[in-house]
């Protein structure tokens, strides 16, 4: 069973800044309060930048899960 009830997933693996950041913001704008966005990344800088951006936008980072040597899933709850 999944940890979170994910509403939408975006896969930005293979992309470098600012693409993951921009795509995350774009996806969040289209979502409703309470929904959960899952972001798949493999660019280490995005692991730092996306949570900062999300917090500035007023949303909540639920978890940053490492899923491989250099891949992560970021779970974001829309506020």
Buried (B, 14 or more C-beta within 10 A) or exposed (E): EEEBEBBBEBEBBEBEEEEBBEBBBEBBEEBEEEBBBBBBBBBEEBBEBBBEBBEEBEBEBBEBEEEEEEBBBBBBBBE
